[in-house]
């Protein structure tokens, strides 16, 4: 028999290591709950509320999270392979190191989410809203689908697009640097390189006397039409 926690309230609860594989948790309230590292493979969580929940290392393979609310949720190193997250609200979520392969994120709200070293091969992001999302060392492939995704203000670093489904117009609405390889192998110096993208690799965090990636990203967002990318440091220019 599957555990049935539909409409249950677990806000702020400590459910670390809980085993709820295949559980029925429709509309459950799990805001700020600690679920590290719970097992929720195949659980039905549509449309549960998980705002601010700690889901680090949680196993959610094949879980149904359609329309779930997951704003600011911590999903670092979570297993989301094949999960259904269509129309989920994940604004500001931390998805660092998560495995999101073949997950369905169509029309998901991912504004301000952070994907660092996440695995996103085969992930469906059609019509997802990813404004101001940060994607660093994300792994994508030809089956990663960003068709009609809204990427305005998003940033990429150390991403190889290969033949992933993304358009020039989408790329033009984002920020990146020379660590990125655009579709078709486009690199700095190519006519297709965005004019507002620096032609060198910026340090991710602030260093004395050098611009950093996050600050430049913010400067560009504040004034896209007036932004000028910083020139490479002298030592790079001379090399």
Secondary structure, 3 states (H helix, E strand, C coil): CCCECCCCECCCCECCCCECCCCECCCCECCCCECCCCECCCCECCCCECCCCECCCCECCCCECCCCECCCCECCCCECCCCECCCCECCCCECCCCECCCCECCCCECCCCEEECCECCCCECCCCECCCCEEECCECCCCCECCCCECCCCEEECCECCCCECCHHHHHCCECCCCCEEHHHECCCCCCCCCCCCCCCCECCCECCECEHHHHHHHHHHCCCCCCCCCCCHHHHHC
